[in-house]
Amino acid sequence: LIKAYRSQLERTRDQQLQQAVRSLAHGHDPERVLSRLAHDLTNKLAHDPLVAIREAGKQGDGELLAAMRRLIKVDAEEP
């Protein structure tokens, strides 16, 4: 599980990095490219956990929500 998850994250990172390198090669503003890289990478890495959290919330699955809180180390009260 750990190996598969890490591999999945690395593939996502590599895809986003390649896209940023292509943008830089086309002469796009480096600051905008880096900002976009950070934004897109955050969105892609957070997507699946956020979908699971939303679904658990809709279904009232308190156990899964508690497990997700422990897993991602976030208090429910944080914005």
PyMOL Python script that loads the backbone (N, CA, C, O; Angstrom):
from pymol import cmd

cmd.read_pdbstr("""\
ATOM      1  N   LEU A   1       0.833  -1.196   0.000  1.00  0.00           N
ATOM      2  CA  LEU A   1       0.000   0.000   0.000  1.00  0.00           C
ATOM      3  C   LEU A   1       0.870   1.251   0.000  1.00  0.00           C
ATOM      4  O   LEU A   1       0.619   2.188  -0.757  1.00  0.00           O
ATOM      5  N   ILE A   2       1.887   1.262   0.845  1.00  0.00           N
ATOM      6  CA  ILE A   2       2.763   2.432   0.929  1.00  0.00           C
ATOM      7  C   ILE A   2       3.488   2.652  -0.392  1.00  0.00           C
ATOM      8  O   ILE A   2       3.557   3.771  -0.899  1.00  0.00           O
ATOM      9  N   LYS A   3       4.021   1.577  -0.937  1.00  0.00           N
ATOM     10  CA  LYS A   3       4.764   1.661  -2.194  1.00  0.00           C
ATOM     11  C   LYS A   3       3.860   2.140  -3.335  1.00  0.00           C
ATOM     12  O   LYS A   3       4.251   2.999  -4.125  1.00  0.00           O
ATOM     13  N   ALA A   4       2.669   1.586  -3.411  1.00  0.00           N
ATOM     14  CA  ALA A   4       1.730   1.950  -4.474  1.00  0.00           C
ATOM     15  C   ALA A   4       1.292   3.408  -4.341  1.00  0.00           C
ATOM     16  O   ALA A   4       1.211   4.125  -5.338  1.00  0.00           O
ATOM     17  N   TYR A   5       1.011   3.844  -3.118  1.00  0.00           N
ATOM     18  CA  TYR A   5       0.584   5.226  -2.899  1.00  0.00           C
ATOM     19  C   TYR A   5       1.711   6.191  -3.244  1.00  0.00           C
ATOM     20  O   TYR A   5       1.489   7.202  -3.910  1.00  0.00           O
ATOM     21  N   ARG A   6       2.911   5.877  -2.794  1.00  0.00           N
ATOM     22  CA  ARG A   6       4.057   6.744  -3.081  1.00  0.00           C
ATOM     23  C   ARG A   6       4.308   6.821  -4.593  1.00  0.00           C
ATOM     24  O   ARG A   6       4.608   7.891  -5.122  1.00  0.00           O
ATOM     25  N   SER A   7       4.186   5.704  -5.269  1.00  0.00           N
ATOM     26  CA  SER A   7       4.365   5.671  -6.717  1.00  0.00           C
ATOM     27  C   SER A   7       3.319   6.542  -7.416  1.00  0.00           C
ATOM     28  O   SER A   7       3.632   7.259  -8.365  1.00  0.00           O
ATOM     29  N   GLN A   8       2.089   6.473  -6.942  1.00  0.00           N
ATOM     30  CA  GLN A   8       1.006   7.291  -7.493  1.00  0.00           C
ATOM     31  C   GLN A   8       1.317   8.777  -7.309  1.00  0.00           C
ATOM     32  O   GLN A   8       1.150   9.567  -8.238  1.00  0.00           O
ATOM     33  N   LEU A   9       1.765   9.154  -6.117  1.00  0.00           N
ATOM     34  CA  LEU A   9       2.114  10.551  -5.850  1.00  0.00           C
ATOM     35  C   LEU A   9       3.273  11.007  -6.733  1.00  0.00           C
ATOM     36  O   LEU A   9       3.260  12.122  -7.254  1.00  0.00           O
ATOM     37  N   GLU A  10       4.259  10.155  -6.896  1.00  0.00           N
ATOM     38  CA  GLU A  10       5.421  10.511  -7.718  1.00  0.00           C
ATOM     39  C   GLU A  10       5.043  10.674  -9.187  1.00  0.00           C
ATOM     40  O   GLU A  10       5.575  11.550  -9.869  1.00  0.00           O
ATOM     41  N   ARG A  11       4.125   9.835  -9.683  1.00  0.00           N
ATOM     42  CA  ARG A  11       3.659   9.991 -11.068  1.00  0.00           C
ATOM     43  C   ARG A  11       2.960  11.336 -11.246  1.00  0.00           C
ATOM     44  O   ARG A  11       3.184  12.035 -12.234  1.00  0.00           O
ATOM     45  N   THR A  12       2.124  11.684 -10.293  1.00  0.00           N
ATOM     46  CA  THR A  12       1.431  12.970 -10.355  1.00  0.00           C
ATOM     47  C   THR A  12       2.438  14.114 -10.331  1.00  0.00           C
ATOM     48  O   THR A  12       2.337  15.050 -11.123  1.00  0.00           O
ATOM     49  N   ARG A  13       3.403  14.039  -9.428  1.00  0.00           N
ATOM     50  CA  ARG A  13       4.445  15.063  -9.346  1.00  0.00           C
ATOM     51  C   ARG A  13       5.192  15.184 -10.662  1.00  0.00           C
ATOM     52  O   ARG A  13       5.400  16.289 -11.162  1.00  0.00           O
ATOM     53  N   ASP A  14       5.597  14.054 -11.226  1.00  0.00           N
ATOM     54  CA  ASP A  14       6.364  14.062 -12.467  1.00  0.00           C
ATOM     55  C   ASP A  14       5.562  14.655 -13.623  1.00  0.00           C
ATOM     56  O   ASP A  14       6.109  15.401 -14.435  1.00  0.00           O
ATOM     57  N   GLN A  15       4.276  14.331 -13.703  1.00  0.00           N
ATOM     58  CA  GLN A  15       3.427  14.882 -14.762  1.00  0.00           C
ATOM     59  C   GLN A  15       3.328  16.400 -14.641  1.00  0.00           C
ATOM     60  O   GLN A  15       3.445  17.119 -15.633  1.00  0.00           O
ATOM     61  N   GLN A  16       3.114  16.871 -13.434  1.00  0.00           N
ATOM     62  CA  GLN A  16       2.995  18.314 -13.225  1.00  0.00           C
ATOM     63  C   GLN A  16       4.321  19.020 -13.485  1.00  0.00           C
ATOM     64  O   GLN A  16       4.345  20.115 -14.047  1.00  0.00           O
ATOM     65  N   LEU A  17       5.406  18.403 -13.083  1.00  0.00           N
ATOM     66  CA  LEU A  17       6.725  18.983 -13.312  1.00  0.00           C
ATOM     67  C   LEU A  17       7.029  19.061 -14.807  1.00  0.00           C
ATOM     68  O   LEU A  17       7.550  20.072 -15.277  1.00  0.00           O
ATOM     69  N   GLN A  18       6.713  18.016 -15.552  1.00  0.00           N
ATOM     70  CA  GLN A  18       6.931  18.027 -17.004  1.00  0.00           C
ATOM     71  C   GLN A  18       6.137  19.144 -17.668  1.00  0.00           C
ATOM     72  O   GLN A  18       6.631  19.817 -18.574  1.00  0.00           O
ATOM     73  N   GLN A  19       4.913  19.335 -17.216  1.00  0.00           N
ATOM     74  CA  GLN A  19       4.078  20.402 -17.763  1.00  0.00           C
ATOM     75  C   GLN A  19       4.710  21.766 -17.484  1.00  0.00           C
ATOM     76  O   GLN A  19       4.714  22.637 -18.354  1.00  0.00           O
ATOM     77  N   ALA A  20       5.239  21.954 -16.286  1.00  0.00           N
ATOM     78  CA  ALA A  20       5.887  23.217 -15.928  1.00  0.00           C
ATOM     79  C   ALA A  20       7.150  23.434 -16.756  1.00  0.00           C
ATOM     80  O   ALA A  20       7.406  24.547 -17.215  1.00  0.00           O
ATOM     81  N   VAL A  21       7.929  22.393 -16.946  1.00  0.00           N
ATOM     82  CA  VAL A  21       9.152  22.502 -17.747  1.00  0.00           C
ATOM     83  C   VAL A  21       8.809  22.890 -19.187  1.00  0.00           C
ATOM     84  O   VAL A  21       9.495  23.719 -19.786  1.00  0.00           O
ATOM     85  N   ARG A  22       7.756  22.296 -19.741  1.00  0.00           N
ATOM     86  CA  ARG A  22       7.324  22.658 -21.099  1.00  0.00           C
ATOM     87  C   ARG A  22       6.912  24.129 -21.169  1.00  0.00           C
ATOM     88  O   ARG A  22       7.243  24.829 -22.126  1.00  0.00           O
ATOM     89  N   SER A  23       6.191  24.588 -20.154  1.00  0.00           N
ATOM     90  CA  SER A  23       5.778  25.995 -20.124  1.00  0.00           C
ATOM     91  C   SER A  23       6.988  26.917 -20.073  1.00  0.00           C
ATOM     92  O   SER A  23       7.024  27.940 -20.758  1.00  0.00           O
ATOM     93  N   LEU A  24       7.974  26.558 -19.266  1.00  0.00           N
ATOM     94  CA  LEU A  24       9.199  27.361 -19.188  1.00  0.00           C
ATOM     95  C   LEU A  24       9.935  27.353 -20.525  1.00  0.00           C
ATOM     96  O   LEU A  24      10.461  28.381 -20.953  1.00  0.00           O
ATOM     97  N   ALA A  25       9.971  26.200 -21.182  1.00  0.00           N
ATOM     98  CA  ALA A  25      10.647  26.085 -22.476  1.00  0.00           C
ATOM     99  C   ALA A  25       9.968  26.939 -23.545  1.00  0.00           C
ATOM    100  O   ALA A  25      10.608  27.370 -24.504  1.00  0.00           O
ATOM    101  N   HIS A  26       8.664  27.179 -23.370  1.00  0.00           N
ATOM    102  CA  HIS A  26       7.925  28.024 -24.310  1.00  0.00           C
ATOM    103  C   HIS A  26       8.018  29.505 -23.938  1.00  0.00           C
ATOM    104  O   HIS A  26       7.370  30.350 -24.556  1.00  0.00           O
ATOM    105  N   GLY A  27       8.821  29.805 -22.934  1.00  0.00           N
ATOM    106  CA  GLY A  27       9.066  31.201 -22.582  1.00  0.00           C
ATOM    107  C   GLY A  27       8.063  31.830 -21.637  1.00  0.00           C
ATOM    108  O   GLY A  27       8.051  33.050 -21.477  1.00  0.00           O
ATOM    109  N   HIS A  28       7.226  31.030 -21.010  1.00  0.00           N
ATOM    110  CA  HIS A  28       6.267  31.592 -20.061  1.00  0.00           C
ATOM    111  C   HIS A  28       6.979  32.116 -18.818  1.00  0.00           C
ATOM    112  O   HIS A  28       8.068  31.659 -18.467  1.00  0.00           O
ATOM    113  N   ASP A  29       6.352  33.068 -18.170  1.00  0.00           N
ATOM    114  CA  ASP A  29       6.906  33.711 -16.981  1.00  0.00           C
ATOM    115  C   ASP A  29       7.177  32.669 -15.889  1.00  0.00           C
ATOM    116  O   ASP A  29       6.253  31.985 -15.449  1.00  0.00           O
ATOM    117  N   PRO A  30       8.435  32.542 -15.449  1.00  0.00           N
ATOM    118  CA  PRO A  30       8.780  31.522 -14.450  1.00  0.00           C
ATOM    119  C   PRO A  30       7.976  31.632 -13.151  1.00  0.00           C
ATOM    120  O   PRO A  30       7.604  30.612 -12.570  1.00  0.00           O
ATOM    121  N   GLU A  31       7.708  32.837 -12.699  1.00  0.00           N
ATOM    122  CA  GLU A  31       6.940  32.993 -11.459  1.00  0.00           C
ATOM    123  C   GLU A  31       5.521  32.453 -11.622  1.00  0.00           C
ATOM    124  O   GLU A  31       4.996  31.791 -10.727  1.00  0.00           O
ATOM    125  N   ARG A  32       4.909  32.738 -12.762  1.00  0.00           N
ATOM    126  CA  ARG A  32       3.553  32.229 -13.017  1.00  0.00           C
ATOM    127  C   ARG A  32       3.561  30.713 -13.184  1.00  0.00           C
ATOM    128  O   ARG A  32       2.641  30.030 -12.734  1.00  0.00           O
ATOM    129  N   VAL A  33       4.596  30.194 -13.828  1.00  0.00           N
ATOM    130  CA  VAL A  33       4.708  28.741 -14.020  1.00  0.00           C
ATOM    131  C   VAL A  33       4.835  28.042 -12.672  1.00  0.00           C
ATOM    132  O   VAL A  33       4.171  27.035 -12.428  1.00  0.00           O
ATOM    133  N   LEU A  34       5.688  28.575 -11.794  1.00  0.00           N
ATOM    134  CA  LEU A  34       5.856  27.969 -10.467  1.00  0.00           C
ATOM    135  C   LEU A  34       4.584  28.071  -9.640  1.00  0.00           C
ATOM    136  O   LEU A  34       4.215  27.131  -8.936  1.00  0.00           O
ATOM    137  N   SER A  35       3.917  29.213  -9.728  1.00  0.00           N
ATOM    138  CA  SER A  35       2.660  29.381  -8.996  1.00  0.00           C
ATOM    139  C   SER A  35       1.619  28.376  -9.482  1.00  0.00           C
ATOM    140  O   SER A  35       0.908  27.769  -8.680  1.00  0.00           O
ATOM    141  N   ARG A  36       1.536  28.208 -10.796  1.00  0.00           N
ATOM    142  CA  ARG A  36       0.586  27.257 -11.371  1.00  0.00           C
ATOM    143  C   ARG A  36       0.950  25.821 -10.986  1.00  0.00           C
ATOM    144  O   ARG A  36       0.072  25.012 -10.688  1.00  0.00           O
ATOM    145  N   LEU A  37       2.241  25.513 -10.994  1.00  0.00           N
ATOM    146  CA  LEU A  37       2.703  24.184 -10.591  1.00  0.00           C
ATOM    147  C   LEU A  37       2.270  23.882  -9.159  1.00  0.00           C
ATOM    148  O   LEU A  37       1.734  22.810  -8.879  1.00  0.00           O
ATOM    149  N   ALA A  38       2.504  24.827  -8.260  1.00  0.00           N
ATOM    150  CA  ALA A  38       2.133  24.622  -6.858  1.00  0.00           C
ATOM    151  C   ALA A  38       0.623  24.445  -6.714  1.00  0.00           C
ATOM    152  O   ALA A  38       0.163  23.566  -5.986  1.00  0.00           O
ATOM    153  N   HIS A  39      -0.141  25.278  -7.408  1.00  0.00           N
ATOM    154  CA  HIS A  39      -1.605  25.213  -7.348  1.00  0.00           C
ATOM    155  C   HIS A  39      -2.124  23.879  -7.881  1.00  0.00           C
ATOM    156  O   HIS A  39      -2.911  23.199  -7.223  1.00  0.00           O
ATOM    157  N   ASP A  40      -1.675  23.516  -9.076  1.00  0.00           N
ATOM    158  CA  ASP A  40      -2.153  22.279  -9.702  1.00  0.00           C
ATOM    159  C   ASP A  40      -1.739  21.040  -8.920  1.00  0.00           C
ATOM    160  O   ASP A  40      -2.525  20.104  -8.773  1.00  0.00           O
ATOM    161  N   LEU A  41      -0.512  21.030  -8.420  1.00  0.00           N
ATOM    162  CA  LEU A  41      -0.039  19.879  -7.652  1.00  0.00           C
ATOM    163  C   LEU A  41      -0.845  19.722  -6.364  1.00  0.00           C
ATOM    164  O   LEU A  41      -1.226  18.610  -5.996  1.00  0.00           O
ATOM    165  N   THR A  42      -1.101  20.831  -5.686  1.00  0.00           N
ATOM    166  CA  THR A  42      -1.928  20.789  -4.475  1.00  0.00           C
ATOM    167  C   THR A  42      -3.307  20.227  -4.787  1.00  0.00           C
ATOM    168  O   THR A  42      -3.799  19.351  -4.076  1.00  0.00           O
ATOM    169  N   ASN A  43      -3.933  20.733  -5.851  1.00  0.00           N
ATOM    170  CA  ASN A  43      -5.271  20.261  -6.219  1.00  0.00           C
ATOM    171  C   ASN A  43      -5.285  18.777  -6.553  1.00  0.00           C
ATOM    172  O   ASN A  43      -6.174  18.049  -6.111  1.00  0.00           O
ATOM    173  N   LYS A  44      -4.318  18.329  -7.322  1.00  0.00           N
ATOM    174  CA  LYS A  44      -4.301  16.924  -7.725  1.00  0.00           C
ATOM    175  C   LYS A  44      -4.039  15.988  -6.544  1.00  0.00           C
ATOM    176  O   LYS A  44      -4.660  14.930  -6.440  1.00  0.00           O
ATOM    177  N   LEU A  45      -3.125  16.374  -5.660  1.00  0.00           N
ATOM    178  CA  LEU A  45      -2.810  15.510  -4.517  1.00  0.00           C
ATOM    179  C   LEU A  45      -3.942  15.500  -3.486  1.00  0.00           C
ATOM    180  O   LEU A  45      -4.144  14.500  -2.797  1.00  0.00           O
ATOM    181  N   ALA A  46      -4.672  16.597  -3.382  1.00  0.00           N
ATOM    182  CA  ALA A  46      -5.742  16.686  -2.386  1.00  0.00           C
ATOM    183  C   ALA A  46      -7.072  16.132  -2.892  1.00  0.00           C
ATOM    184  O   ALA A  46      -7.962  15.852  -2.089  1.00  0.00           O
ATOM    185  N   HIS A  47      -7.224  15.971  -4.196  1.00  0.00           N
ATOM    186  CA  HIS A  47      -8.524  15.633  -4.772  1.00  0.00           C
ATOM    187  C   HIS A  47      -9.159  14.368  -4.178  1.00  0.00           C
ATOM    188  O   HIS A  47     -10.272  14.430  -3.656  1.00  0.00           O
ATOM    189  N   ASP A  48      -8.477  13.243  -4.249  1.00  0.00           N
ATOM    190  CA  ASP A  48      -9.074  11.982  -3.787  1.00  0.00           C
ATOM    191  C   ASP A  48      -9.420  11.998  -2.297  1.00  0.00           C
ATOM    192  O   ASP A  48     -10.515  11.575  -1.928  1.00  0.00           O
ATOM    193  N   PRO A  49      -8.517  12.476  -1.425  1.00  0.00           N
ATOM    194  CA  PRO A  49      -8.903  12.554  -0.012  1.00  0.00           C
ATOM    195  C   PRO A  49     -10.103  13.476   0.219  1.00  0.00           C
ATOM    196  O   PRO A  49     -10.964  13.169   1.044  1.00  0.00           O
ATOM    197  N   LEU A  50     -10.170  14.600  -0.497  1.00  0.00           N
ATOM    198  CA  LEU A  50     -11.298  15.514  -0.318  1.00  0.00           C
ATOM    199  C   LEU A  50     -12.609  14.899  -0.785  1.00  0.00           C
ATOM    200  O   LEU A  50     -13.651  15.108  -0.165  1.00  0.00           O
ATOM    201  N   VAL A  51     -12.562  14.148  -1.869  1.00  0.00           N
ATOM    202  CA  VAL A  51     -13.764  13.450  -2.342  1.00  0.00           C
ATOM    203  C   VAL A  51     -14.228  12.455  -1.280  1.00  0.00           C
ATOM    204  O   VAL A  51     -15.422  12.364  -0.995  1.00  0.00           O
ATOM    205  N   ALA A  52     -13.292  11.712  -0.695  1.00  0.00           N
ATOM    206  CA  ALA A  52     -13.642  10.738   0.347  1.00  0.00           C
ATOM    207  C   ALA A  52     -14.229  11.432   1.574  1.00  0.00           C
ATOM    208  O   ALA A  52     -15.182  10.930   2.171  1.00  0.00           O
ATOM    209  N   ILE A  53     -13.674  12.573   1.953  1.00  0.00           N
ATOM    210  CA  ILE A  53     -14.184  13.320   3.107  1.00  0.00           C
ATOM    211  C   ILE A  53     -15.592  13.830   2.829  1.00  0.00           C
ATOM    212  O   ILE A  53     -16.473  13.710   3.681  1.00  0.00           O
ATOM    213  N   ARG A  54     -15.813  14.398   1.642  1.00  0.00           N
ATOM    214  CA  ARG A  54     -17.155  14.884   1.289  1.00  0.00           C
ATOM    215  C   ARG A  54     -18.177  13.751   1.324  1.00  0.00           C
ATOM    216  O   ARG A  54     -19.271  13.906   1.867  1.00  0.00           O
ATOM    217  N   GLU A  55     -17.813  12.624   0.744  1.00  0.00           N
ATOM    218  CA  GLU A  55     -18.727  11.478   0.696  1.00  0.00           C
ATOM    219  C   GLU A  55     -19.019  10.955   2.098  1.00  0.00           C
ATOM    220  O   GLU A  55     -20.164  10.633   2.415  1.00  0.00           O
ATOM    221  N   ALA A  56     -17.998  10.871   2.931  1.00  0.00           N
ATOM    222  CA  ALA A  56     -18.202  10.417   4.312  1.00  0.00           C
ATOM    223  C   ALA A  56     -19.110  11.384   5.057  1.00  0.00           C
ATOM    224  O   ALA A  56     -19.955  10.961   5.846  1.00  0.00           O
ATOM    225  N   GLY A  57     -18.943  12.670   4.813  1.00  0.00           N
ATOM    226  CA  GLY A  57     -19.801  13.670   5.446  1.00  0.00           C
ATOM    227  C   GLY A  57     -21.246  13.530   5.014  1.00  0.00           C
ATOM    228  O   GLY A  57     -22.155  13.607   5.841  1.00  0.00           O
ATOM    229  N   LYS A  58     -21.467  13.323   3.713  1.00  0.00           N
ATOM    230  CA  LYS A  58     -22.824  13.149   3.184  1.00  0.00           C
ATOM    231  C   LYS A  58     -23.493  11.916   3.778  1.00  0.00           C
ATOM    232  O   LYS A  58     -24.691  11.925   4.061  1.00  0.00           O
ATOM    233  N   GLN A  59     -22.703  10.849   3.964  1.00  0.00           N
ATOM    234  CA  GLN A  59     -23.253   9.592   4.464  1.00  0.00           C
ATOM    235  C   GLN A  59     -23.282   9.530   5.988  1.00  0.00           C
ATOM    236  O   GLN A  59     -23.774   8.559   6.563  1.00  0.00           O
ATOM    237  N   GLY A  60     -22.755  10.563   6.641  1.00  0.00           N
ATOM    238  CA  GLY A  60     -22.722  10.565   8.102  1.00  0.00           C
ATOM    239  C   GLY A  60     -21.779   9.523   8.674  1.00  0.00           C
ATOM    240  O   GLY A  60     -22.012   9.007   9.767  1.00  0.00           O
ATOM    241  N   ASP A  61     -20.718   9.212   7.948  1.00  0.00           N
ATOM    242  CA  ASP A  61     -19.757   8.192   8.370  1.00  0.00           C
ATOM    243  C   ASP A  61     -18.715   8.816   9.299  1.00  0.00           C
ATOM    244  O   ASP A  61     -17.624   9.191   8.871  1.00  0.00           O
ATOM    245  N   GLY A  62     -19.077   8.919  10.577  1.00  0.00           N
ATOM    246  CA  GLY A  62     -18.205   9.530  11.571  1.00  0.00           C
ATOM    247  C   GLY A  62     -16.886   8.805  11.752  1.00  0.00           C
ATOM    248  O   GLY A  62     -15.860   9.433  12.010  1.00  0.00           O
ATOM    249  N   GLU A  63     -16.907   7.494  11.620  1.00  0.00           N
ATOM    250  CA  GLU A  63     -15.663   6.721  11.769  1.00  0.00           C
ATOM    251  C   GLU A  63     -14.656   7.075  10.682  1.00  0.00           C
ATOM    252  O   GLU A  63     -13.473   7.275  10.957  1.00  0.00           O
ATOM    253  N   LEU A  64     -15.137   7.150   9.449  1.00  0.00           N
ATOM    254  CA  LEU A  64     -14.232   7.492   8.351  1.00  0.00           C
ATOM    255  C   LEU A  64     -13.740   8.931   8.496  1.00  0.00           C
ATOM    256  O   LEU A  64     -12.569   9.216   8.246  1.00  0.00           O
ATOM    257  N   LEU A  65     -14.633   9.835   8.898  1.00  0.00           N
ATOM    258  CA  LEU A  65     -14.214  11.226   9.100  1.00  0.00           C
ATOM    259  C   LEU A  65     -13.149  11.324  10.191  1.00  0.00           C
ATOM    260  O   LEU A  65     -12.182  12.072  10.047  1.00  0.00           O
ATOM    261  N   ALA A  66     -13.318  10.583  11.268  1.00  0.00           N
ATOM    262  CA  ALA A  66     -12.323  10.585  12.348  1.00  0.00           C
ATOM    263  C   ALA A  66     -10.995  10.017  11.853  1.00  0.00           C
ATOM    264  O   ALA A  66      -9.929  10.538  12.180  1.00  0.00           O
ATOM    265  N   ALA A  67     -11.066   8.950  11.067  1.00  0.00           N
ATOM    266  CA  ALA A  67      -9.843   8.360  10.515  1.00  0.00           C
ATOM    267  C   ALA A  67      -9.151   9.339   9.566  1.00  0.00           C
ATOM    268  O   ALA A  67      -7.925   9.451   9.576  1.00  0.00           O
ATOM    269  N   MET A  68      -9.925  10.038   8.756  1.00  0.00           N
ATOM    270  CA  MET A  68      -9.344  11.019   7.837  1.00  0.00           C
ATOM    271  C   MET A  68      -8.693  12.166   8.606  1.00  0.00           C
ATOM    272  O   MET A  68      -7.626  12.645   8.223  1.00  0.00           O
ATOM    273  N   ARG A  69      -9.336  12.607   9.692  1.00  0.00           N
ATOM    274  CA  ARG A  69      -8.731  13.662  10.529  1.00  0.00           C
ATOM    275  C   ARG A  69      -7.366  13.228  11.044  1.00  0.00           C
ATOM    276  O   ARG A  69      -6.410  14.003  11.028  1.00  0.00           O
ATOM    277  N   ARG A  70      -7.284  11.982  11.502  1.00  0.00           N
ATOM    278  CA  ARG A  70      -5.996  11.464  11.993  1.00  0.00           C
ATOM    279  C   ARG A  70      -4.988  11.337  10.853  1.00  0.00           C
ATOM    280  O   ARG A  70      -3.813  11.668  11.012  1.00  0.00           O
ATOM    281  N   LEU A  71      -5.453  10.862   9.722  1.00  0.00           N
ATOM    282  CA  LEU A  71      -4.576  10.631   8.581  1.00  0.00           C
ATOM    283  C   LEU A  71      -3.974  11.924   8.046  1.00  0.00           C
ATOM    284  O   LEU A  71      -2.771  11.997   7.795  1.00  0.00           O
ATOM    285  N   ILE A  72      -4.805  12.938   7.871  1.00  0.00           N
ATOM    286  CA  ILE A  72      -4.294  14.178   7.283  1.00  0.00           C
ATOM    287  C   ILE A  72      -3.893  15.209   8.328  1.00  0.00           C
ATOM    288  O   ILE A  72      -3.421  16.294   7.989  1.00  0.00           O
ATOM    289  N   LYS A  73      -4.082  14.867   9.608  1.00  0.00           N
ATOM    290  CA  LYS A  73      -3.643  15.703  10.730  1.00  0.00           C
ATOM    291  C   LYS A  73      -4.199  17.122  10.660  1.00  0.00           C
ATOM    292  O   LYS A  73      -3.461  18.106  10.718  1.00  0.00           O
ATOM    293  N   VAL A  74      -5.533  17.197  10.532  1.00  0.00           N
ATOM    294  CA  VAL A  74      -6.219  18.482  10.479  1.00  0.00           C
ATOM    295  C   VAL A  74      -7.365  18.456  11.473  1.00  0.00           C
ATOM    296  O   VAL A  74      -8.119  17.485  11.543  1.00  0.00           O
ATOM    297  N   ASP A  75      -7.493  19.542  12.247  1.00  0.00           N
ATOM    298  CA  ASP A  75      -8.638  19.689  13.134  1.00  0.00           C
ATOM    299  C   ASP A  75      -9.824  20.188  12.326  1.00  0.00           C
ATOM    300  O   ASP A  75      -9.652  20.988  11.406  1.00  0.00           O
ATOM    301  N   ALA A  76     -11.021  19.730  12.654  1.00  0.00           N
ATOM    302  CA  ALA A  76     -12.222  20.119  11.928  1.00  0.00           C
ATOM    303  C   ALA A  76     -12.477  21.616  12.027  1.00  0.00           C
ATOM    304  O   ALA A  76     -13.114  22.181  11.138  1.00  0.00           O
ATOM    305  N   GLU A  77     -12.006  22.272  13.071  1.00  0.00           N
ATOM    306  CA  GLU A  77     -12.270  23.689  13.278  1.00  0.00           C
ATOM    307  C   GLU A  77     -11.395  24.591  12.415  1.00  0.00           C
ATOM    308  O   GLU A  77     -11.714  25.768  12.252  1.00  0.00           O
ATOM    309  N   GLU A  78     -10.313  24.079  11.864  1.00  0.00           N
ATOM    310  CA  GLU A  78      -9.436  24.907  11.038  1.00  0.00           C
ATOM    311  C   GLU A  78     -10.151  25.290   9.754  1.00  0.00           C
ATOM    312  O   GLU A  78     -10.927  24.503   9.214  1.00  0.00           O
ATOM    313  N   PRO A  79      -9.888  26.523   9.252  1.00  0.00           N
ATOM    314  CA  PRO A  79     -10.551  26.962   8.008  1.00  0.00           C
ATOM    315  C   PRO A  79     -10.090  26.183   6.797  1.00  0.00           C
ATOM    316  O   PRO A  79     -10.555  26.437   5.686  1.00  0.00           O
TER     317      PRO A  79
END
""", "prot")
cmd.dss("prot")
cmd.show_as("cartoon", "prot")
cmd.util.cbc("prot")
cmd.orient("prot")
